[in-house]
Amino acid sequence: MKGLNTVALLLIIIGGLNWLLVGLFQWDLVGGIFGGMDSAIARIVYVLVGIAAIYSLRLFKQVG
């Protein structure tokens, strides 16, 4: 489980940094790296970030 938690945290950090760049500079890092927001790889990354966020909701029990 520790490995899965680490991967989820890494994906959430990537997603958060991507949103920071979108908010500050209107630049999508993930889309920029993988050929645009509509590319298959970028969409997969977005989906993985979302799944990681949903998975991480269970960590609230450990924090609270």
N, C-alpha and C positions, 0 to 999 in steps of 0.2 A: 504493500500500500504506500510505502514511503516514496517509491519511484513514481507511482501514479500521481501522488500529491505534488511532487517536484515538477513533473511535466505539466500538470494543471496550473501550477503557480507560474511557470515560465510562459505558458500560453496567455495567461491573464495579464502578465507584465507586457508581453508583446502587444496585446490588444490595447492596453492602457496607453502605451507609448504611441501607438498608431493614432488613437483618438486625440492625444495631445498634439501631435503633428497636424492632424486634420483641423483641430480647433485653432491652433496658432498660425499655421501657414497654408491651410487649405491644401495640404499635400498628403496623399495616402501612401505611406511607406510600403505596406504590403502590396498594394496595387502597383506601385512603382517598381518594386523588385520583381514581381511576377507577371508584368505585362498588362496591367490595368485591372480595374475592379471586376470586370466581367470575365477575366480569364479563369479557366477551370481550377488552376492551382490556387489562385487568390481566394476563390470562393471556398475551396476546401479549407484553407487557413482560417477564413472567417467562421466557418462552421465549427472547426476544432476549437477556436477561441470561445465560441458560444457554449459548446458542450463543456469545456473546462470551467466556465463560469457557473453553469448549472451544477456540475459536479461539486464545485467548491462551496455551494450553499450548505452542504452538510457540515462544513467546518465551523459554522456558527455554534453548533452544540459544543464544540471543543473550546471555543473562545469564551462563551458565556457561562 
